[in-house]
Amino acid sequence: MRKGRWVGHISLSVLLLLSPVLYIPLAHGQEVVVYTSVDQVFSEPILTAFQKKTGIKVKALYDVEAAKTVGLVNRLIAERSNPKADVFWNSEVSRTILLGKKDILTPYRSPHWQVFPDIFKDKDGLWTGFSARARVLLYNTNLVKEKEAPESIFDLVTPPWQGKVTIAYPLFGTTATHIAALYCVIGQEKTETYLRNLVKNKVIVVDGNSVTRDLVVEGKAHVGFTDTDDAQVAIAKGKPVKMIYPDKKGIGTLLIPNTIALVKKGPNPENGKKLIDYLLSAEVESLLAFGECAQMPLRKGVKKPPYLPDISEIKAMEVDYSAVADRIEKSSRFCQELFIRK
């Protein structure tokens, strides 16, 4: 998702304006550098609020949709001997873990670290997960009757869905994480067979989850793989679409948290820690829940809109995120050979 839109619920920018913000003039020489794959329309207002609250100037580098996360990860690796960033705020988890394995990150347990479930944080404090999205299916209600809608991602390789399904190029972002998670849950052989069958069924491969959403909204595809934040924007605007949390009777729906991590030997480590503390606050999780991105809080008791499910209400795919990270390079190599974008 790239462009900000006004939707039926309160926008993130308005919520930030309504939040109690104490303005402190920028302290000379105080700054923090953050690399983030979170869409700028969502992350920039939050970073601006942190700047106003603390007086620490935020310098942010954002991603591009087609290379979601991967470009920033490669940059962090390239800068290993001379780090430019203090903080990496990632919209997913697997490549954050890969950075930890490559010794790009340094441990930091925020005062908020304890409140997050163990599955969503690194035991050594290299990263902490917050505000999750889910990998969902979005279908066009003008083209698909509710009783005919797919219940599982595995339904989409059958003849009725031939040429009617769209997926983002699975080398990047949450789609890459989703494929790697399947490697862990159902095994390499079954996952690769499934992916080959998707291709045989003429799946439409495009750049990014927002593009899959738009194809479904426009009726150019009946069903699309996407994330809850992209789907929610279309739903809130009254588009003829519905969202499915797939595989409730099977492997479950993949949850993907935001992750935040301190870069090893970054230029402003203390300010980096302050930014991490802010992003892990209940205030920010609530803002992300009420905002257009509609992300699900991972800590208990955070205020959220009624239409947003609690993570306990979703049958979540049981995965070890570290194992997912270990599979992502192998799964990406397979997908690179298999998938061709239109």
C-alpha positions as CSV (number, residue, x, y, z in Angstrom):
1,M,0.0,0.0,0.0
2,R,1.5,3.3,-1.0
3,K,-0.9,6.2,-1.1
4,G,-2.7,7.7,1.9
5,R,-6.5,7.9,1.7
6,W,-9.3,9.2,3.9
7,V,-11.4,6.3,5.0
8,G,-14.5,5.7,7.1
9,H,-12.6,5.4,10.3
10,I,-10.3,8.0,11.8
11,S,-7.1,8.5,9.9
12,L,-3.7,8.0,11.6
13,S,-2.7,11.7,11.0
14,V,-5.8,13.0,12.7
15,L,-5.2,10.6,15.7
16,L,-1.7,11.9,16.1
17,L,-3.0,15.5,16.1
18,L,-5.5,14.6,18.8
19,S,-2.8,12.8,20.9
20,P,-1.2,14.8,23.7
21,V,2.0,16.0,22.1
22,L,4.4,18.1,24.0
23,Y,6.4,20.2,21.5
24,I,10.1,20.5,22.4
25,P,12.3,22.6,20.1
26,L,14.9,20.4,18.4
27,A,18.1,20.1,20.4
28,H,21.1,21.0,18.3
29,G,23.0,17.9,17.1
30,Q,20.4,15.5,18.5
31,E,19.2,13.1,15.8
32,V,18.3,9.5,15.0
33,V,18.5,7.7,11.7
34,V,15.8,5.0,10.9
35,Y,15.5,2.8,7.9
36,T,11.9,1.6,7.5
37,S,10.0,-0.6,5.1
38,V,6.7,0.5,6.6
39,D,4.7,2.6,4.1
40,Q,5.7,6.3,4.5
41,V,2.1,7.3,4.9
42,F,1.9,5.3,8.1
43,S,5.4,5.6,9.5
44,E,6.1,9.3,8.8
45,P,3.4,10.7,11.1
46,I,4.5,8.5,14.0
47,L,8.2,9.5,13.5
48,T,7.1,13.1,13.4
49,A,5.3,12.7,16.7
50,F,8.4,11.2,18.2
51,Q,10.4,14.1,17.0
52,K,8.0,16.7,18.5
53,K,7.9,14.8,21.8
54,T,11.6,14.4,22.3
55,G,13.3,17.1,20.3
56,I,15.3,14.4,18.5
57,K,15.4,15.0,14.8
58,V,14.4,11.9,12.8
59,K,16.1,11.2,9.5
60,A,14.2,8.4,7.8
61,L,14.9,6.3,4.7
62,Y,11.8,4.6,3.3
63,D,11.5,1.6,1.0
64,V,10.0,1.2,-2.4
65,E,7.1,-1.1,-3.1
66,A,8.6,-3.4,-5.7
67,A,11.6,-4.3,-3.6
68,K,9.8,-4.3,-0.3
69,T,12.3,-4.6,2.6
70,V,15.0,-6.3,0.6
71,G,16.6,-3.1,-0.6
72,L,16.9,-1.7,2.9
73,V,18.3,-5.0,4.2
74,N,20.9,-5.1,1.4
75,R,21.9,-1.5,2.3
76,L,22.3,-2.3,5.9
77,I,24.5,-5.3,5.0
78,A,26.6,-3.1,2.6
79,E,27.0,-0.5,5.4
80,R,28.1,-3.1,8.0
81,S,31.6,-1.7,8.4
82,N,30.4,1.9,8.6
83,P,26.7,1.9,9.8
84,K,24.6,4.9,8.8
85,A,21.4,3.8,10.5
86,D,20.5,3.6,14.2
87,V,17.2,1.7,14.0
88,F,15.6,-0.7,11.5
89,W,11.8,-0.6,11.6
90,N,10.7,-3.5,9.4
91,S,7.1,-4.2,8.3
92,E,7.9,-8.0,8.6
93,V,10.1,-10.3,10.6
94,S,12.1,-12.8,8.5
95,R,14.7,-10.4,7.1
96,T,15.1,-8.7,10.5
97,I,16.1,-12.1,11.8
98,L,18.5,-12.6,8.9
99,L,20.2,-9.3,9.8
100,G,20.6,-10.6,13.3
101,K,22.3,-13.7,12.0
102,K,24.6,-11.6,10.0
103,D,25.7,-9.6,13.1
104,I,24.1,-6.3,11.8
105,L,22.0,-5.8,14.9
106,T,22.8,-5.4,18.6
107,P,20.7,-6.5,21.6
108,Y,18.3,-4.0,23.2
109,R,15.5,-4.9,25.6
110,S,13.2,-2.0,25.8
111,P,11.3,-1.4,29.1
112,H,8.3,-2.6,27.0
113,W,10.0,-5.8,25.9
114,Q,8.4,-8.0,28.6
115,V,4.8,-7.2,27.6
116,F,5.0,-8.8,24.2
117,P,4.4,-12.5,23.6
118,D,7.6,-14.6,23.4
119,I,6.8,-15.8,19.9
120,F,7.0,-12.2,18.6
121,K,10.4,-11.3,20.0
122,D,14.0,-12.5,20.0
123,K,15.1,-14.2,23.2
124,D,18.4,-12.4,23.0
125,G,16.8,-9.0,22.5
126,L,18.0,-8.5,18.9
127,W,14.5,-7.5,17.8
128,T,11.0,-7.0,19.2
129,G,7.7,-7.5,17.3
130,F,4.6,-5.3,17.6
131,S,1.4,-4.4,15.7
132,A,0.8,-7.4,13.5
133,R,-0.8,-7.8,10.1
134,A,-2.2,-11.1,8.7
135,R,-1.8,-12.7,5.3
136,V,-5.4,-12.9,4.0
137,L,-7.4,-13.5,0.8
138,L,-9.4,-10.6,-0.7
139,Y,-12.2,-11.4,-3.1
140,N,-14.5,-9.3,-5.2
141,T,-18.1,-9.6,-4.1
142,N,-19.5,-8.8,-7.5
143,L,-17.6,-11.7,-9.0
144,V,-17.6,-14.2,-6.2
145,K,-20.6,-15.2,-4.0
146,E,-19.8,-15.6,-0.3
147,K,-20.7,-19.3,-0.3
148,E,-18.3,-19.8,-3.2
149,A,-15.4,-17.9,-1.7
150,P,-12.3,-19.9,-1.0
151,E,-11.7,-21.1,2.6
152,S,-8.1,-22.1,2.0
153,I,-5.1,-20.9,0.0
154,F,-5.0,-24.4,-1.3
155,D,-8.4,-24.0,-3.0
156,L,-6.8,-21.6,-5.5
157,V,-5.0,-24.3,-7.5
158,T,-8.3,-25.9,-8.6
159,P,-9.9,-25.3,-12.1
160,P,-12.6,-22.9,-11.0
161,W,-9.9,-20.3,-10.0
162,Q,-7.8,-20.6,-13.2
163,G,-6.6,-17.2,-14.3
164,K,-8.6,-15.5,-11.5
165,V,-6.1,-15.3,-8.7
166,T,-3.3,-12.7,-8.2
167,I,-0.2,-12.7,-5.9
168,A,2.7,-10.3,-5.4
169,Y,6.1,-11.4,-6.7
170,P,7.2,-13.7,-3.9
171,L,10.8,-12.6,-3.6
172,F,10.0,-9.6,-1.4
173,G,8.1,-8.5,1.6
174,T,5.3,-10.4,3.3
175,T,4.8,-12.7,0.3
176,A,8.3,-14.0,0.5
177,T,7.8,-14.5,4.3
178,H,4.5,-16.4,3.6
179,I,6.2,-18.8,1.1
180,A,9.0,-19.4,3.6
181,A,6.5,-20.1,6.3
182,L,4.8,-22.7,4.1
183,Y,8.2,-24.4,3.7
184,C,8.3,-24.7,7.5
185,V,4.7,-25.8,8.0
186,I,4.0,-28.2,5.2
187,G,7.5,-28.9,4.0
188,Q,9.5,-28.0,0.9
189,E,8.1,-30.7,-1.4
190,K,4.5,-29.8,-0.8
191,T,5.1,-26.1,-0.9
192,E,6.9,-26.3,-4.2
193,T,4.2,-28.5,-5.7
194,Y,1.6,-26.0,-4.5
195,L,3.5,-23.1,-6.1
196,R,3.9,-25.0,-9.4
197,N,0.2,-25.7,-9.4
198,L,-0.5,-21.9,-8.8
199,V,1.5,-21.2,-11.9
200,K,-0.2,-23.9,-13.9
201,N,-3.5,-22.4,-12.9
202,K,-2.3,-19.1,-14.5
203,V,-1.9,-17.0,-11.3
204,I,-1.4,-13.3,-12.0
205,V,2.0,-12.2,-10.6
206,V,2.3,-8.4,-9.9
207,D,4.5,-5.9,-7.9
208,G,3.2,-5.6,-4.4
209,N,0.2,-6.4,-2.2
210,S,-1.4,-3.1,-3.0
211,V,-1.5,-4.1,-6.6
212,T,-3.1,-7.4,-5.9
213,R,-5.7,-5.5,-3.9
214,D,-6.4,-3.1,-6.7
215,L,-6.8,-5.8,-9.3
216,V,-9.4,-7.4,-7.1
217,V,-11.2,-4.1,-6.5
218,E,-11.2,-3.4,-10.2
219,G,-12.5,-6.9,-11.0
220,K,-9.4,-7.8,-13.0
221,A,-8.9,-10.7,-10.6
222,H,-11.5,-12.5,-8.5
223,V,-9.2,-13.2,-5.5
224,G,-5.9,-11.9,-4.3
225,F,-3.3,-12.7,-1.7
226,T,-2.7,-9.6,0.3
227,D,-2.2,-8.3,3.9
228,T,-4.9,-7.0,6.2
229,D,-3.7,-3.4,6.0
230,D,-4.1,-3.3,2.2
231,A,-7.4,-5.1,2.4
232,Q,-8.8,-2.8,5.1
233,V,-8.2,0.3,3.1
234,A,-10.5,-1.1,0.3
235,I,-13.1,-2.3,2.7
236,A,-13.2,1.0,4.6
237,K,-13.7,2.9,1.3
238,G,-16.8,0.7,0.6
239,K,-15.3,-1.2,-2.3
240,P,-17.0,-4.4,-3.4
241,V,-14.5,-6.7,-1.5
242,K,-14.4,-9.0,1.5
243,M,-11.5,-10.4,3.4
244,I,-10.9,-14.0,4.4
245,Y,-8.6,-15.2,7.2
246,P,-7.7,-18.5,5.4
247,D,-7.3,-22.1,6.5
248,K,-9.2,-21.8,9.8
249,K,-9.7,-25.6,9.5
250,G,-6.2,-26.3,8.5
251,I,-2.7,-24.7,8.9
252,G,-4.1,-21.3,10.0
253,T,-3.4,-17.7,9.0
254,L,0.1,-16.3,9.0
255,L,0.5,-13.3,11.4
256,I,3.4,-11.0,10.5
257,P,4.5,-8.4,13.1
258,N,6.3,-5.2,12.6
259,T,9.8,-5.6,14.0
260,I,12.1,-3.0,15.6
261,A,15.8,-3.4,16.1
262,L,18.9,-1.4,17.1
263,V,21.7,-1.4,14.4
264,K,25.1,-2.4,15.7
265,K,27.5,0.5,16.0
266,G,25.0,3.0,14.7
267,P,25.9,6.7,15.0
268,N,23.3,7.5,17.7
269,P,22.6,4.5,19.8
270,E,21.0,6.2,22.8
271,N,18.6,8.1,20.6
272,G,18.0,4.9,18.7
273,K,16.9,3.2,22.0
274,K,14.5,6.1,22.7
275,L,12.9,5.7,19.3
276,I,12.5,2.0,19.9
277,D,10.9,2.6,23.3
278,Y,8.4,5.0,21.7
279,L,7.5,2.6,18.8
280,L,6.9,-0.2,21.3
281,S,4.6,2.0,23.4
282,A,0.9,1.2,23.9
283,E,0.2,4.7,22.3
284,V,1.8,3.7,19.0
285,E,0.1,0.3,18.9
286,S,-3.2,2.0,19.4
287,L,-2.5,4.6,16.7
288,L,-1.6,1.8,14.3
289,A,-4.8,0.0,15.1
290,F,-7.1,3.0,14.6
291,G,-5.1,4.2,11.5
292,E,-5.7,3.2,7.9
293,C,-3.2,0.4,8.3
294,A,-5.5,-1.3,10.9
295,Q,-2.8,-3.3,12.5
296,M,-3.5,-5.7,15.4
297,P,-1.9,-4.9,18.8
298,L,0.3,-7.6,20.2
299,R,0.2,-6.4,23.8
300,K,-3.0,-6.9,25.8
301,G,-5.4,-4.1,26.7
302,V,-4.5,-1.7,23.9
303,K,-7.4,0.3,22.6
304,K,-8.5,-0.7,19.1
305,P,-11.5,-0.3,16.8
306,P,-14.3,-2.9,17.2
307,Y,-13.9,-4.2,13.6
308,L,-10.3,-5.2,14.3
309,P,-10.0,-8.7,15.7
310,D,-7.8,-9.6,18.6
311,I,-5.0,-11.9,17.7
312,S,-6.4,-14.5,20.1
313,E,-9.5,-14.6,17.8
314,I,-7.5,-15.7,14.8
315,K,-6.3,-19.3,14.2
316,A,-2.7,-18.4,13.7
317,M,-0.3,-20.5,11.7
318,E,2.1,-22.1,14.2
319,V,5.6,-21.1,13.0
320,D,9.0,-20.5,14.4
321,Y,10.0,-17.1,12.8
322,S,13.7,-18.0,13.1
323,A,13.1,-21.1,11.1
324,V,11.1,-19.1,8.5
325,A,14.1,-16.8,8.2
326,D,16.4,-19.8,7.6
327,R,14.1,-20.9,4.7
328,I,13.6,-17.6,3.0
329,E,16.7,-17.6,0.8
330,K,16.0,-21.2,-0.5
331,S,12.3,-20.4,-1.1
332,S,13.2,-17.2,-2.9
333,R,15.6,-18.9,-5.2
334,F,12.9,-21.4,-6.2
335,C,10.3,-18.6,-6.7
336,Q,12.7,-16.6,-8.8
337,E,13.0,-19.5,-11.2
338,L,9.3,-20.3,-11.2
339,F,7.4,-17.0,-11.3
340,I,7.3,-14.6,-14.1
341,R,5.7,-11.2,-13.6
342,K,3.2,-9.9,-16.2
